[in-house]
């Protein structure tokens, strides 16, 4: 990942970097890897996340179609 600093504006470059890291999911991954997660709990969490993603997509599709 690369962020260019324009006109010695480090604050703006830092904001852009943080936004890119957030979009890539780096912060979320760091938080999840902070502690050990049992495989059974990990599997249940991933299944729950997948279900919520599907529901969210279905809601958006229903809103678009009317």
C-alpha positions, 0 to 999 in steps of 0.5 A: 500500500502506498500513500503519496505526501503532497506539499509536505501535508503529512496529516492529510496523507495519514488520513488517507492511509487510515481510510485505506487501511479501514477499507482493506479491513486491516484494523478488523483483522488485527482486532480478531488476531489479538486473542486466540479463537477456538476453531469452533467459535471461529466457524460459528462467527464466520457462518453468522457473518455470512448470514448477515451479509446475505440478509443485508444484500437481500434487503438492498435488493428488495429496496431497489426492486420496490 
